[in-house]
Amino acid sequence: MHVVVFGATGLLGGKVVNELLDQGDSVTAVVRDFERAKPLANKGVALLKGDLKDIDSLHNAFQNMEKPIDGLVTTAYGYSRSKPGDTLKSVDDQGNKNLVAAAKAANVGRFVFTSILTADKAVNVPHFYQKSKTEEVIECSGLDWVSLRPGGFLDTLLTLNEKSIRKGKLMMPADLEARTSVILSDDVAKYLAKAFHLPDISGERIDLGIYPTTNLIELAEALSEVLGHQVKASSPPKFLTSMMFRVMGLFSPFMQDNIKAMEYVSSGQYVADLKRQTELFGEPPTLQDSLQRWAAKQ
């Protein structure tokens, strides 16, 4: 199949490209920065210029494809505001609307969207809830589409805390006992790539996570076994965490969103229903296996 990837220069998008190539698909990446995308070209990925914020650039990119587009996957987002002009409104909202409209006009095959677990319930978390609103836009477009909804990226959480984990501490500003769903980004990328070769999934929103759900206490205990030294989970006092986040939020809208996201994850609602994942992709990865794979890369 010929699959077009948006977000290919990012962490998850780059892994999706590798998975697509490994399963024999041809890949075109629509990117803003050719220089940053050179490693993709070296792998045989075709590159075209395009920006979600500029619908004309998307139309041009699709018109310049050398092959019919069997599928499209997007892992792109702007809510972290990592680049000038990228915002929740400009990229995640209007940018995705532009992409859906351009994909429809280009008669794109399956549209695979990277969402967030239980996005429709997270009404108070802007960058979570926006994912569900985008799902509605895609659904109304008439495209053949599927949305994968992963839990939190376990490898990102652990890598950000790697230094403290080495010292035996896993400190997170969240409820230590709240059950939540996590998953490795490697597994999310694999499922995103496989979604193009699965029949009869059009219009589905599919939760992704490990089995079973976990909490920070259990995560620390499992880490202790895998790493061979004790790791203890702890959380700063709530009043201190709240004060720190609110001060930081004065200077960063994304930090304000993260405060709300942490509160939502601690509510116990951020839990995946793994039935459909299991039916489509096989037995979900376990916490122990996921931690071992993460540790092997450190």
C-alpha positions as CSV (number, residue, x, y, z in Angstrom):
1,M,0.0,0.0,0.0
2,H,1.0,3.6,-0.4
3,V,0.5,5.5,2.9
4,V,1.0,9.2,3.5
5,V,2.3,10.2,6.9
6,F,1.8,13.5,8.7
7,G,4.0,14.1,11.7
8,A,6.7,11.8,10.3
9,T,9.6,13.8,11.8
10,G,8.2,13.4,15.4
11,L,8.9,10.6,17.8
12,L,5.7,8.6,17.2
13,G,5.5,9.5,13.5
14,G,9.0,8.3,12.8
15,K,8.3,5.0,14.4
16,V,5.1,4.7,12.3
17,V,7.2,5.2,9.2
18,N,9.6,2.4,10.2
19,E,6.7,0.0,10.9
20,L,5.1,0.8,7.5
21,L,8.3,0.2,5.7
22,D,8.9,-3.0,7.6
23,Q,5.5,-4.4,6.5
24,G,6.3,-3.6,2.9
25,D,4.3,-0.4,2.4
26,S,5.6,2.6,0.4
27,V,5.6,5.9,2.3
28,T,5.3,9.5,1.5
29,A,5.9,12.0,4.3
30,V,4.3,15.5,4.1
31,V,6.6,17.7,6.1
32,R,7.3,21.4,6.7
33,D,11.1,21.1,7.0
34,F,13.0,19.1,4.3
35,E,16.3,19.4,6.3
36,R,14.8,17.8,9.4
37,A,13.3,15.0,7.2
38,K,16.6,14.0,5.5
39,P,16.8,10.8,7.7
40,L,13.4,9.8,6.2
41,A,14.6,10.3,2.7
42,N,17.6,8.1,3.4
43,K,15.2,5.3,4.2
44,G,13.5,5.6,0.8
45,V,10.6,7.8,2.0
46,A,9.3,10.3,-0.6
47,L,9.0,13.8,0.8
48,L,6.5,16.5,-0.1
49,K,6.1,20.0,1.4
50,G,2.9,20.7,3.4
51,D,1.6,22.4,6.5
52,L,-1.6,21.6,8.3
53,K,-2.2,25.3,8.8
54,D,-2.1,26.0,5.0
55,I,-4.8,24.1,3.2
56,D,-3.5,25.1,-0.2
57,S,-0.2,23.4,0.6
58,L,-2.1,20.2,1.5
59,H,-4.0,20.3,-1.8
60,N,-0.7,20.8,-3.7
61,A,1.0,17.9,-1.8
62,F,-1.8,15.5,-2.6
63,Q,-1.9,16.6,-6.3
64,N,1.9,15.9,-6.5
65,M,1.7,12.3,-5.3
66,E,3.2,9.9,-7.7
67,K,0.9,7.1,-6.6
68,P,-2.8,6.8,-5.6
69,I,-3.1,7.3,-1.8
70,D,-4.3,4.0,-0.2
71,G,-4.1,5.5,3.3
72,L,-3.1,8.4,5.4
73,V,-2.0,8.5,9.1
74,T,-1.4,11.6,11.2
75,T,0.4,11.8,14.5
76,A,0.9,15.6,14.1
77,Y,-0.2,18.0,16.9
78,G,0.4,21.6,17.8
79,Y,-0.9,21.9,21.4
80,S,2.6,21.8,22.9
81,R,3.4,25.0,21.0
82,S,6.9,23.7,20.2
83,K,7.1,25.7,17.0
84,P,6.1,29.3,16.2
85,G,2.5,29.5,15.1
86,D,1.5,26.0,16.4
87,T,-1.4,26.1,18.8
88,L,-4.3,23.9,19.8
89,K,-6.5,26.1,17.6
90,S,-4.3,26.4,14.6
91,V,-3.1,22.8,14.3
92,D,-5.2,20.4,16.3
93,D,-8.5,22.1,15.4
94,Q,-8.3,24.0,12.2
95,G,-5.2,22.2,10.9
96,N,-7.0,18.8,11.2
97,K,-10.1,20.2,9.5
98,N,-7.9,21.3,6.6
99,L,-6.3,17.9,6.4
100,V,-9.7,16.1,6.4
101,A,-11.0,18.4,3.7
102,A,-7.9,18.0,1.5
103,A,-7.9,14.2,2.0
104,K,-11.6,14.0,1.0
105,A,-10.9,16.1,-2.1
106,A,-8.0,13.8,-3.0
107,N,-10.0,10.7,-2.6
108,V,-7.6,9.3,0.0
109,G,-8.2,5.8,1.2
110,R,-8.3,4.9,4.9
111,F,-7.7,7.9,7.2
112,V,-6.0,6.7,10.5
113,F,-6.1,9.3,13.3
114,T,-4.0,9.3,16.4
115,S,-6.3,10.2,19.3
116,I,-6.2,10.1,23.1
117,L,-7.8,7.5,25.4
118,T,-11.3,8.5,26.6
119,A,-10.9,11.9,24.8
120,D,-14.7,12.4,24.7
121,K,-14.9,12.3,28.5
122,A,-12.1,14.8,29.1
123,V,-14.2,17.9,28.6
124,N,-12.0,19.9,31.0
125,V,-8.8,19.0,29.3
126,P,-8.5,21.0,26.1
127,H,-5.9,19.0,24.2
128,F,-7.6,15.7,25.1
129,Y,-11.1,16.8,24.3
130,Q,-10.0,18.4,21.0
131,K,-9.2,14.9,19.8
132,S,-12.8,13.8,20.2
133,K,-14.0,16.9,18.3
134,T,-11.6,16.0,15.4
135,E,-12.9,12.5,15.4
136,E,-16.4,13.9,14.8
137,V,-15.1,16.0,11.9
138,I,-13.5,12.9,10.3
139,E,-16.7,10.9,10.9
140,C,-18.9,13.4,9.2
141,S,-16.5,13.6,6.2
142,G,-17.6,10.3,4.8
143,L,-14.0,9.0,4.6
144,D,-13.0,5.4,5.5
145,W,-11.5,6.2,8.9
146,V,-10.4,4.7,12.2
147,S,-9.2,6.4,15.4
148,L,-6.7,4.7,17.7
149,R,-6.8,6.0,21.3
150,P,-3.7,5.2,23.2
151,G,-3.2,5.7,26.9
152,G,-0.2,7.6,28.2
153,F,3.2,6.8,26.7
154,L,5.0,4.7,29.3
155,D,8.4,5.2,27.7
156,T,8.0,9.0,27.7
157,L,7.0,9.0,31.4
158,L,9.9,6.8,32.4
159,T,12.5,8.5,30.2
160,L,11.6,11.9,31.6
161,N,12.1,10.5,35.1
162,E,15.1,8.3,34.3
163,K,17.6,10.1,36.5
164,S,15.4,9.9,39.6
165,I,14.4,6.3,38.8
166,R,18.1,5.4,38.9
167,K,18.2,6.9,42.4
168,G,15.2,4.8,43.4
169,K,12.4,7.4,43.1
170,L,9.4,7.7,40.8
171,M,7.9,11.1,41.6
172,M,4.8,12.2,39.8
173,P,2.3,14.9,40.7
174,A,-0.7,12.5,40.5
175,D,-2.8,10.2,42.7
176,L,-0.5,7.2,43.4
177,E,-3.4,4.8,43.6
178,A,-5.5,6.0,40.6
179,R,-5.7,3.2,38.0
180,T,-4.7,4.3,34.5
181,S,-3.8,2.9,31.1
182,V,-0.3,3.3,29.6
183,I,1.4,1.8,26.6
184,L,4.8,2.0,24.8
185,S,5.0,4.3,21.8
186,D,6.6,1.4,19.9
187,D,3.4,-0.6,20.2
188,V,1.2,2.4,19.3
189,A,3.2,2.8,16.1
190,K,2.9,-0.9,15.3
191,Y,-0.9,-0.7,15.7
192,L,-1.2,2.5,13.6
193,A,0.7,0.8,10.7
194,K,-1.3,-2.4,11.0
195,A,-4.6,-0.5,10.9
196,F,-4.3,-0.1,7.1
197,H,-4.4,-3.8,6.6
198,L,-7.4,-4.7,8.8
199,P,-10.8,-5.1,7.2
200,D,-14.1,-4.0,8.7
201,I,-12.9,-1.4,11.2
202,S,-14.1,1.8,9.4
203,G,-15.6,4.3,11.8
204,E,-14.2,2.7,15.0
205,R,-12.6,4.4,18.0
206,I,-10.2,1.8,19.5
207,D,-8.7,2.0,22.9
208,L,-5.0,1.0,23.3
209,G,-3.2,0.1,26.5
210,I,-1.3,-2.6,28.4
211,Y,-2.9,-5.4,30.4
212,P,-3.8,-4.9,33.2
213,T,-4.3,-1.3,34.1
214,T,-1.8,0.0,36.6
215,N,-1.1,2.8,39.1
216,L,2.1,4.5,40.2
217,I,2.6,2.2,43.2
218,E,2.4,-0.9,41.1
219,L,4.5,0.7,38.3
220,A,7.3,1.4,40.8
221,E,7.1,-2.2,42.2
222,A,7.4,-3.6,38.7
223,L,10.3,-1.3,37.9
224,S,12.1,-2.5,41.0
225,E,11.8,-6.1,39.7
226,V,13.0,-5.2,36.2
227,L,15.8,-2.9,37.2
228,G,17.0,-4.9,40.1
229,H,16.9,-2.1,42.6
230,Q,14.1,-0.6,44.7
231,V,12.1,2.1,43.2
232,K,9.5,3.9,45.3
233,A,6.6,6.0,44.0
234,S,5.8,9.3,45.6
235,S,3.9,12.4,44.9
236,P,4.5,16.0,46.2
237,P,1.9,17.5,48.5
238,K,-1.1,18.5,46.5
239,F,-1.0,22.1,47.6
240,L,2.6,22.4,46.6
241,T,2.0,20.8,43.2
242,S,-1.1,22.9,42.6
243,M,0.8,26.1,43.5
244,M,3.8,25.2,41.3
245,F,1.7,24.3,38.3
246,R,-0.4,27.4,38.6
247,V,2.6,29.7,38.7
248,M,4.1,27.9,35.7
249,G,0.7,28.1,34.0
250,L,0.9,31.9,34.1
251,F,3.7,31.7,31.5
252,S,2.7,28.6,29.6
253,P,-0.8,27.8,28.3
254,F,0.4,24.2,27.7
255,M,1.2,23.9,31.4
256,Q,-2.3,25.0,32.2
257,D,-3.6,22.2,30.0
258,N,-1.2,19.7,31.7
259,I,-2.6,20.7,35.1
260,K,-6.1,19.7,33.9
261,A,-4.7,16.5,32.3
262,M,-3.0,15.4,35.5
263,E,-6.3,16.0,37.4
264,Y,-8.2,14.0,34.8
265,V,-5.7,11.1,34.8
266,S,-6.0,11.0,38.6
267,S,-9.8,10.8,38.4
268,G,-9.7,7.1,37.4
269,Q,-11.4,7.6,34.1
270,Y,-8.3,7.3,32.0
271,V,-8.7,3.5,31.5
272,A,-8.8,1.5,28.3
273,D,-11.3,-1.1,27.3
274,L,-9.0,-3.6,25.7
275,K,-11.5,-5.9,24.0
276,R,-11.2,-4.5,20.5
277,Q,-7.5,-4.1,20.7
278,T,-7.2,-7.8,21.6
279,E,-9.5,-8.8,18.8
280,L,-7.6,-6.8,16.2
281,F,-4.0,-6.9,17.3
282,G,-3.7,-9.9,19.6
283,E,-3.0,-10.1,23.3
284,P,-2.1,-6.7,24.8
285,P,1.4,-6.2,26.0
286,T,1.9,-6.6,29.8
287,L,3.4,-4.1,32.1
288,Q,6.4,-6.4,32.8
289,D,7.1,-7.0,29.2
290,S,6.8,-3.3,28.4
291,L,9.2,-2.3,31.2
292,Q,11.7,-4.9,30.1
293,R,11.7,-3.5,26.5
294,W,12.0,0.0,27.8
295,A,14.9,-0.9,30.1
296,A,16.7,-2.7,27.3
297,K,17.0,0.5,25.3
298,Q,18.4,2.6,28.1
